Amino acid sequence: MIRKKLFMLLSMVVLVVVGLSACGRKSAADKDTWTVATSGTLYPTSYHDPKTKKLTGYDVEVIRAVAKGLHKKVRFKEYGVDGMLTAVKTGKADMAVDDFAISPNRTKSYRMSTPIKHSFNSIVVRESDDSGIHNWSDLKGKKSAGEAGTGYQRLSQQLGAKLVNYDNVSNDVYIKDVASGKTDYIMNDYYLQKLALAAAPNSGLKIKKGMYFTTNEDGSGEGIVMNKKDAKLQKQVDGELAKLRKNGTLSRLAKKYYGADITKKPHVHIDKHFKIQSKYDGR
């Protein structure tokens, strides 16, 4: 009986040691794998290909290219905007990509990569009546379609609009609701909106001309979000991005997904009358 108990005790010790060893191996493996938070619903930045169902998009493929250059693997996790940023802040994700603007407000809480995209902003309205929007003061009382937690919705609220928030839905939902009158406009990145409307040619919507704007006057653009403590990761990512710019990979991906070289600052007339003290930080 004593021998039997001793054998059982030794067996348990062996199992514990093996278990700890396995955990150690798993932890070491995880160091070679980045967990990246993204939406999976923002075309053409981060979305699922309709045919293959594979996650792809400009930001997604940029991360894959960076990871490949640094001999890393990537595991994507899908969240809404607030969920992505929380995942990075709490360490559940190493970084987040989803057309995130590099802004003074955001860089207070996170590390941001060098820009992977330059753009400007616009609003989508109904073709028939411009949704009753002819200038910025007309946004007061109008229904703004957007995702909770975005700078676009905060900015719309500052301009007096009524917020209609969605939880990480695809572009077609936004388009249908503006067309039906459930909402009045969508405020977002110009290139994203242009492609969304091109994918729905009979939507009855348009981009409102003359109301292009930016609050990133230094042209800081959009980048990859990382934890404030990850200075080493930021340095590695920026170093690899520099190589991808130099060898033309970023430009090639930009043209593939946006049909334009968004790695360069755009030449467009921005509404200089758009003046607002805002905590706007893009998506």
Stockholm file with secondary structure:
# STOCKHOLM 1.0

chainA/1-283         MIRKKLFMLLSMVVLVVVGLSACGRKSAADKDTWTVATSGTLYPTSYHDPKTKKLTGYDVEVIRAVAKGLHKKVRFKEYGVDGMLTAVKTGKADMAVDDFAISPNRTKSYRMSTPIKHSFNSIVVRESDDSGIHNWSDLKGKKSAGEAGTGYQRLSQQLGAKLVNYDNVSNDVYIKDVASGKTDYIMNDYYLQKLALAAAPNSGLKIKKGMYFTTNEDGSGEGIVMNKKDAKLQKQVDGELAKLRKNGTLSRLAKKYYGADITKKPHVHIDKHFKIQSKYDGR
#=GR chainA/1-283 SS CHHHHHHHHHHHHHHHHHHHHHHHHHHHHHTTEEEEEECSEETTTEEECTTTCCEECHHHHHHHHHHHHTTCEEEEEECCHHHHHHHHHHTSCSEEEEEEECCHHHHTTEEECSCSBCCCEEEEEETTTGGGCSSGGGGTTCEEEEETTCHHHHHHHHTTCEEEEESSCCHHHHHHHHHHTSSCEEEEEHHHHHHHHHTSTTSSEEECTTCCBCSCTTCCCEEEEEETTCHHHHHHHHHHHHHHHHTTHHHHHHHHHHSSCTTSCCCCCCCTTCCCCCCCCBC
#=GC SS_cons         CHHHHHHHHHHHHHHHHHHHHHHHHHHHHHTTEEEEEECSEETTTEEECTTTCCEECHHHHHHHHHHHHTTCEEEEEECCHHHHHHHHHHTSCSEEEEEEECCHHHHTTEEECSCSBCCCEEEEEETTTGGGCSSGGGGTTCEEEEETTCHHHHHHHHTTCEEEEESSCCHHHHHHHHHHTSSCEEEEEHHHHHHHHHTSTTSSEEECTTCCBCSCTTCCCEEEEEETTCHHHHHHHHHHHHHHHHTTHHHHHHHHHHSSCTTSCCCCCCCTTCCCCCCCCBC
//
